[in-house]
Amino acid sequence: MHDIKLRKRLFFRQTRNAILVALGLGVILSIGQIIFDFRAEQEYIDKTVRQVLNTSQESAAQAAYSLNEELATRVINGLFEYRPIRFAQINDDFGRQLAFKERPATTHNLEWLSPLMDAGSSLYTVPLYIKEQRQTVIGEMHVKVDRFLIAQNFIQRAGFVVLLGILRNTILAIVFGFLFYFTLGRPVMAALNGISNIDPQNPGRTILVIPKGHQEDEIGLLIAKLNTVLEEFQETLLQRYYAEGQLKKKQQMIALLNQRLEERVRQRTSELEAANKEMEAFTYSVSHDLRAPLRTISGFSDILQDEYGNQLDDQAHHYLERVRQGTARMDQLINDLLKLSRSTRGELHRNDVNLSKLAQEIFEDLLHAAPQRNVELHIEPNIHAQGDKRFLRLALENLIANAWKYTSHKDLSQISFGKLKQDGNTVYFISDNGAGFDMAYAEKLFSPFHRLHTSKEFEGTGVGLATVQRIIHRHGGDIWAQATVNEGATFFFTLPASEADLFNDGDQDYTI
């Protein structure tokens, strides 16, 4: 049961408002009726007094004409039969008093209303004249009338009307109070108690009962709507419970999958560590065990050339040179395989790297090894990137050496290193005017041991570009190429940009 103060209850407030409205209207209407009746009563008083005076006027005129004091006294006594008259006097035409009478002063319980109602004493002066000679005044009659005595009945009636109105409003208050309580207050409280008993976990189980007689009014519609809302809320709650259950299952499944994934990651990490160890062992084997026979073959070839060269014919010298070239290619292949292996292993130490400076150093080494080459080099200055300097140097060495090699058949070799903006990203490039290649075979370009030119045209092992691709991918970048046969090729790659690259100071290019 909800403890609501009486003055806060809905039925009490409705009753109070109804009574105040009824009382206000009753007071306004009662005041209007009293004012109207009061004005009519005043007219009635004046009419009554004048009728009384007119009745006595002729007898008073005869007394004044004959100076008959006895007759004048009888006239005044007759007037005093009318109780509201308090004072009467008859004078002749010379102002002499023929008769006089005054009623003793009396007080009234409601006399305080006289100023409000303009109901005090009124003095009437009636001229006296002979009936046949109305122009000649033979005296005067003065009469004072107590109008309050005349209006007393009216005042009593008005008081009765006011008391009756108060009684009526009191009865209406009681009746309206009961009506509002039984038709509004009690049904609302019953619905409120029903709402208080709703189970938050199972609201649809509670059905609010519509009070008798309210099935089709606002209260009934409100309770019916509440029942509908409770049913919909119950359905929504069930859907929520179901969704939470499904979510919990999904979370458990995700947790299980994460656990399995972590186990697989640990397993793959362990396998990768084992594979790296095997790769290290293989690298060691390649760098030592395979090179030992090559050094033996190369050494004996040199001895054979130095000590028995004059005993060999041209065919033998040709075979010996083929052996020496084969050992050199095998040694280069071993070096390239070692570079490819190292490009996928080892921790990256990212720092700001000046790619322009690295390219300049690599070009200088190539020029020093082949000073006879006619090469035009263009290096854009202050190109920086974030990465491991060792691996980025290896990548640039392969790309620049590639351009150097495939422009060797040109009278004037042109090689450029720079950068450009593409979709808001920095793209680095190395371009040349060399042999180029057919773009139909571009997909095989970065695969190990795949070459687009024969060894007779250009030496190589087919491992260098694969090494470059792995280094760029390890840095989170990408690499691709565009080329035209006999016109040259351009290799593009992306790397994380550095602040120095973003704020290039625009120094002059390196040109050789």
C-alpha positions in Angstrom: 0.0 0.0 0.0 1.4 3.4 -1.0 1.3 6.0 1.8 0.2 9.2 0.1 -0.8 12.2 2.1 -4.5 13.1 1.8 -3.9 16.5 0.3 -1.6 14.9 -2.3 -4.2 12.3 -3.4 -5.7 12.7 -6.8 -9.3 12.4 -5.7 -8.8 15.0 -2.9 -7.3 17.5 -5.3 -10.1 16.9 -7.8 -12.7 17.3 -5.1 -11.0 20.5 -3.8 -10.8 22.0 -7.3 -14.5 21.1 -8.0 -15.6 22.7 -4.7 -13.5 25.8 -5.3 -15.0 26.2 -8.7 -18.5 25.6 -7.4 -17.9 27.9 -4.5 -16.5 30.7 -6.6 -19.4 30.4 -9.1 -21.9 30.3 -6.3 -20.5 33.4 -4.6 -20.4 35.3 -7.8 -24.0 34.3 -8.7 -25.2 35.0 -5.2 -23.6 38.4 -5.1 -25.2 39.2 -8.4 -28.6 38.1 -7.2 -28.2 40.0 -3.9 -27.2 43.2 -5.8 -30.2 42.8 -8.2 -32.6 42.2 -5.3 -31.1 45.0 -3.3 -31.8 47.5 -6.0 -35.3 46.3 -6.4 -35.7 46.5 -2.6 -34.6 50.1 -2.6 -37.1 51.0 -5.3 -39.8 49.2 -3.2 -38.9 51.1 0.0 -39.1 54.5 -1.8 -42.4 53.5 -3.4 -43.8 52.4 0.0 -42.7 55.5 1.9 -44.1 57.8 -0.7 -47.4 55.9 -0.7 -47.6 56.4 3.1 -46.8 60.1 2.8 -49.2 60.6 0.0 -52.0 59.0 2.1 -51.3 61.5 5.0 -50.6 64.5 2.9 -54.3 65.7 2.5 -55.1 65.4 6.2 -51.8 67.2 7.1 -52.7 70.0 4.7 -56.1 70.5 6.3 -54.5 70.7 9.8 -52.0 73.3 8.5 -54.7 75.3 6.8 -56.9 75.4 9.9 -54.0 75.5 12.3 -55.5 72.5 14.0 -52.9 71.0 16.2 -55.1 68.2 17.3 -55.7 67.1 13.7 -52.0 67.4 13.0 -51.2 65.2 16.0 -53.6 62.6 14.8 -52.0 62.7 11.4 -48.6 62.2 12.9 -49.8 59.4 15.2 -51.2 57.7 12.1 -47.9 57.9 10.4 -46.2 56.3 13.4 -48.3 53.3 12.8 -45.7 52.6 10.0 -42.9 51.3 12.1 -39.9 52.5 10.0 -40.9 56.2 10.6 -38.8 57.5 13.4 -39.6 61.2 13.3 -42.5 63.3 12.0 -43.3 67.1 12.2 -46.0 69.3 10.6 -45.4 73.1 10.3 -47.6 75.9 8.9 -46.6 78.2 6.2 -44.8 80.4 8.8 -42.7 77.6 10.1 -44.6 77.2 13.3 -44.8 73.6 14.6 -48.3 72.2 14.8 -47.4 68.7 15.8 -44.2 66.7 16.4 -43.3 63.2 17.4 -40.1 61.2 17.5 -39.6 57.5 18.1 -36.9 56.5 20.7 -33.6 55.5 19.2 -33.1 51.7 18.8 -30.1 49.6 17.8 -30.0 46.7 15.5 -27.7 43.6 15.4 -27.0 44.1 11.7 -26.8 47.9 11.8 -23.2 47.7 10.8 -24.4 46.7 7.3 -26.2 50.1 6.9 -23.3 51.9 5.3 -22.6 49.0 2.9 -26.2 48.9 1.8 -26.9 52.6 1.9 -29.7 51.8 4.3 -29.5 54.6 6.9 -32.2 57.1 7.8 -33.8 59.2 5.0 -35.5 62.6 5.5 -38.5 63.3 3.4 -40.0 66.8 3.1 -43.6 67.0 1.8 -45.1 70.4 0.8 -48.7 70.9 2.0 -51.2 72.8 -0.1 -54.9 73.1 -0.6 -56.3 70.7 -3.1 -58.0 73.3 -5.1 -55.0 75.7 -5.0 -51.9 73.7 -5.6 -49.8 76.7 -6.2 -50.2 78.0 -2.6 -48.1 76.1 0.0 -49.7 76.3 3.4 -47.1 74.3 5.3 -44.6 71.4 5.3 -44.5 67.9 6.7 -41.1 66.5 7.6 -40.7 62.7 8.0 -37.6 60.7 8.8 -37.7 57.0 7.7 -35.4 54.3 9.0 -34.7 52.5 5.8 -32.8 49.7 7.6 -36.0 48.5 9.2 -37.6 48.3 5.8 -34.6 46.4 4.4 -34.2 44.1 7.4 -36.3 41.4 5.8 -34.2 41.6 2.7 -31.0 41.3 4.8 -32.4 38.2 6.5 -33.3 36.7 3.2 -29.8 37.4 1.8 -28.2 35.8 4.9 -30.4 32.8 4.4 -29.3 32.5 0.8 -25.6 32.7 1.8 -26.0 30.1 4.6 -27.9 27.8 2.2 -25.1 28.1 -0.3 -22.5 27.2 2.3 -24.5 24.2 3.3 -25.0 23.2 -0.3 -21.3 23.4 -1.0 -20.5 21.4 2.1 -22.8 18.7 1.0 -21.4 18.8 -2.5 -17.9 18.6 -1.1 -18.8 15.4 0.7 -20.6 13.9 -2.2 -17.9 14.8 -4.7 -15.3 13.5 -2.3 -16.9 10.1 -2.2 -17.6 10.1 -6.0 -14.0 11.0 -6.8 -12.7 8.5 -4.4 -14.7 5.5 -5.6 -14.6 6.4 -9.3 -11.0 7.7 -9.5 -8.9 7.4 -6.4 -9.6 3.8 -5.4 -9.2 2.4 -9.0 -5.9 4.3 -9.5 -4.6 3.1 -6.1 -5.6 -0.5 -7.0 -3.7 -0.3 -10.3 -0.7 1.3 -8.5 -0.6 -1.6 -6.0 -0.8 -4.0 -8.9 2.2 -2.3 -10.6 4.1 -2.4 -7.3 3.8 -6.2 -7.3 5.3 -6.6 -10.8 8.3 -8.9 -10.8 11.1 -7.1 -12.7 12.5 -10.5 -13.9 9.1 -11.7 -15.1 6.8 -8.7 -15.7 4.5 -10.5 -18.1 3.3 -12.8 -15.3 1.5 -9.9 -13.6 -1.9 -9.0 -15.1 -3.5 -5.7 -13.8 -7.2 -6.1 -13.1 -9.5 -3.4 -14.6 -11.9 -2.2 -11.9 -15.5 -2.9 -12.4 -17.3 -0.2 -14.3 -14.1 1.1 -15.8 -13.7 -1.2 -18.8 -14.4 1.5 -21.4 -13.2 4.7 -19.7 -9.8 6.2 -19.5 -8.7 4.2 -16.4 -9.7 0.9 -18.1 -7.9 1.9 -21.3 -4.8 2.9 -19.3 -4.7 -0.4 -17.4 -5.2 -2.3 -20.6 -2.4 -0.5 -22.2 -0.2 -1.2 -19.2 -1.0 -4.9 -19.6 0.0 -4.7 -23.2 3.2 -2.9 -22.4 4.1 -5.5 -19.8 3.5 -8.3 -22.3 5.7 -6.6 -24.8 8.3 -5.9 -22.2 8.2 -9.6 -21.2 8.8 -10.6 -24.8 11.6 -8.1 -25.1 13.1 -9.4 -21.9 13.0 -13.0 -23.1 14.7 -12.0 -26.3 17.3 -10.2 -24.3 17.9 -13.2 -22.1 18.1 -15.4 -25.2 20.6 -12.9 -26.8 22.6 -12.8 -23.6 22.7 -16.5 -23.5 23.8 -16.7 -27.2 26.4 -13.9 -26.5 27.7 -15.9 -23.6 28.0 -19.0 -25.7 29.8 -17.0 -28.4 32.1 -15.5 -25.9 32.9 -18.9 -24.5 33.5 -20.2 -28.0 35.7 -17.2 -28.8 37.6 -17.8 -25.6 38.1 -21.4 -26.6 39.1 -20.4 -30.1 41.5 -17.9 -28.7 43.0 -20.5 -26.5 43.4 -22.9 -29.4 44.8 -20.1 -31.5 47.3 -19.2 -28.8 48.3 -22.9 -28.6 48.6 -23.0 -32.4 50.7 -19.8 -32.3 52.9 -21.2 -29.7 53.2 -24.4 -31.8 53.9 -22.5 -35.0 56.4 -20.3 -33.1 58.1 -23.3 -31.8 58.1 -24.8 -35.3 59.4 -21.5 -36.7 62.2 -21.4 -34.2 63.1 -25.0 -35.1 63.0 -24.1 -38.8 65.1 -21.0 -38.2 67.6 -23.2 -36.4 67.6 -25.6 -39.3 68.0 -22.7 -41.7 70.9 -21.5 -39.7 72.4 -24.9 -39.9 71.7 -25.0 -43.6 73.3 -21.6 -44.0 76.4 -22.7 -42.1 76.5 -25.8 -44.3 76.2 -23.7 -47.5 78.7 -21.1 -46.4 81.3 -23.7 -45.2 80.6 -27.2 -46.6 79.6 -26.2 -50.1 82.3 -23.5 -50.5 85.1 -25.9 -49.4 84.8 -28.0 -52.7 84.5 -24.8 -54.7 87.6 -23.4 -53.2 89.4 -26.7 -54.0 88.2 -26.7 -57.6 89.1 -23.0 -58.0 92.5 -23.6 -56.4 93.4 -26.6 -58.5 92.1 -24.7 -61.6 94.5 -21.8 -60.8 97.4 -24.3 -60.3 96.6 -26.0 -63.5 96.5 -22.7 -65.3 99.7 -21.4 -63.8 101.9 -24.5 -63.9 100.6 -26.5 -66.9 99.0 -23.7 -68.9 101.8 -23.8 -71.6 101.1 -27.6 -72.0 97.4 -27.2 -72.7 95.9 -26.6 -76.1 93.2 -24.0 -76.8 90.4 -26.5 -76.3 91.8 -27.4 -72.8 92.1 -23.7 -72.0 88.5 -23.3 -73.0 87.4 -26.1 -70.7 89.4 -24.8 -67.9 87.9 -21.3 -68.3 84.4 -22.9 -68.3 85.3 -24.7 -65.0 86.5 -21.4 -63.4 83.3 -19.6 -64.6 81.1 -22.3 -63.2 82.8 -22.1 -59.8 82.4 -18.3 -59.9 78.6 -18.6 -60.7 78.2 -21.3 -58.0 79.9 -19.0 -55.5 77.7 -16.1 -56.5 74.6 -18.3 -56.2 75.7 -19.3 -52.7 76.1 -15.7 -51.7 72.7 -14.8 -53.1 71.1 -17.7 -51.3 72.7 -16.6 -48.0 71.4 -13.0 -48.6 67.9 -14.4 -49.3 68.1 -16.5 -46.1 69.2 -13.6 -44.0 66.5 -11.3 -45.4 63.8 -13.5 -43.7 65.6 -13.9 -40.4 66.9 -11.6 -37.7 65.2 -8.9 -35.8 64.5 -5.5 -37.5 66.1 -2.5 -35.8 64.1 0.4 -37.2 65.8 3.8 -37.4 65.7 6.8 -39.7 67.7 5.8 -42.8 69.0 8.2 -45.4 68.2 6.2 -48.6 69.8 8.9 -50.8 73.1 8.5 -49.0 73.0 4.7 -49.3 72.2 4.9 -53.0 75.1 7.3 -53.5 77.6 4.9 -51.8 76.4 1.9 -53.8 76.7 3.9 -57.1 80.2 5.0 -56.2 81.2 1.3 -55.5 79.9 0.3 -58.9 81.6 3.1 -60.7 84.9 2.3 -58.9 84.6 -1.4 -60.1 83.7 -0.3 -63.7 85.2 3.1 -64.4 84.9 2.6 -68.1 81.1 2.7 -68.0 79.4 5.8 -69.4 76.6 6.2 -66.9 74.4 9.2 -66.0 73.1 8.9 -62.5 70.4 11.0 -60.8 69.8 10.7 -57.0 67.1 12.8 -55.3 68.6 14.2 -52.1 67.4 13.7 -48.5 65.1 10.7 -49.1 64.5 9.2 -45.7 62.6 6.2 -44.5 62.0 4.2 -41.3 63.7 0.8 -41.4 66.7 -1.4 -40.7 69.7 0.1 -42.4 71.4 -3.3 -43.1 68.4 -4.8 -44.9 67.5 -1.6 -46.7 71.1 -1.4 -48.0 70.9 -4.9 -49.2 67.6 -4.2 -51.0 69.0 -1.0 -52.7 72.2 -2.9 -53.6 70.1 -5.5 -55.5 67.9 -3.0 -57.2 70.7 -0.6 -58.2 72.9 -3.5 -59.3 70.0 -4.8 -61.4 69.7 -1.4 -63.1 73.5 -1.3 -63.5 73.5 -4.8 -65.1 70.6 -4.3 -67.5 71.9 -1.0 -68.9 75.4 -2.4 -69.6 74.6 -2.8 -73.3 73.7 0.9 -73.7 76.1 3.5 -75.0 74.8 5.9 -72.3 73.3 4.3 -69.2 70.7 6.4 -67.3 69.8 5.4 -63.8 67.6 7.4 -61.4 66.6 7.1 -57.7 63.8 9.3 -56.3 60.3 9.4 -54.8 56.8 10.6 -55.7 53.4 10.9 -54.1 50.6 8.4 -54.9 47.3 8.6 -53.1 48.9 10.5 -50.3 51.6 7.9 -49.8 55.4 8.2 -50.5 56.5 5.8 -53.3 60.2 5.3 -53.9 61.5 4.3 -57.4 64.7 3.2 -59.2 64.4 3.6 -63.0 66.8 2.8 -65.9 66.9 2.8 -69.7 68.1 -0.7 -70.0 66.7 -3.9 -71.5 63.4 -3.8 -69.7 61.1 -6.9 -69.8 57.7 -8.1 -71.1 55.0 -7.2 -68.5 53.2 -10.4 -69.3 55.9 -12.2 -67.2 55.9 -9.6 -64.4 54.2 -12.0 -61.9 57.3 -14.3 -62.0 59.7 -11.4 -61.6 60.0 -11.7 -57.8 60.0 -15.5 -57.6 63.3 -17.2 -56.7 65.4 -18.6 -59.6 63.0 -17.2 -62.2 64.8 -15.1 -64.8 63.4 -13.2 -67.8 66.7 -13.0 -69.6 69.2 -15.8 -70.4 72.6 -16.0 -68.7 74.3 -15.3 -72.1 72.5 -11.9 -72.2 73.0 -10.9 -68.6 74.6 -12.8 -65.7 72.5 -13.5 -62.6 71.0 -16.2 -60.3 67.4 -15.0 -60.2 67.5 -14.6 -56.4 68.2 -10.8 -56.0 64.6 -9.5 -56.6 63.1 -12.2 -54.4 65.5 -11.0 -51.6 64.4 -7.4 -52.2 60.7 -8.3 -52.1 61.1 -10.2 -48.8 63.0 -7.2 -47.2 60.3 -4.7 -48.3 57.5 -6.9 -47.1 59.2 -7.4 -43.7 59.2 -3.6 -43.4 55.5 -3.4 -44.1 55.8 -2.1 -47.6 55.1 -3.3 -51.1 57.1 -3.5 -54.4 56.1 -3.7 -58.0 57.6 -2.9 -61.4 56.7 -1.4 -64.8 58.8 -1.9 -67.9 58.9 -1.8 -71.7 61.2 -4.2 -73.7 64.4 -2.4 -74.8 63.2 0.9 -73.2 63.9 0.3 -69.6 62.3 -0.6 -66.3 61.1 1.1 -63.1 60.9 -0.6 -59.8 58.5 1.0 -57.2 58.4 0.3 -53.5 56.9 1.7 -50.3 58.3 2.1 -46.8 57.2 3.9 -43.6 58.2 7.5 -44.1 60.3 9.4 -41.6 60.0 13.0 -40.3 63.1 14.0 -42.3 61.4 12.7 -45.4 58.3 14.7 -44.6 60.2 17.9 -44.1 62.6 17.7 -47.0 64.9 20.7 -47.1 65.3 20.5 -50.9 69.1 20.2 -51.2 70.5 19.9 -54.7 70.5 16.4 -56.4 73.4 14.1 -56.6 74.4 13.9 -60.2 77.3 11.9 -61.7 
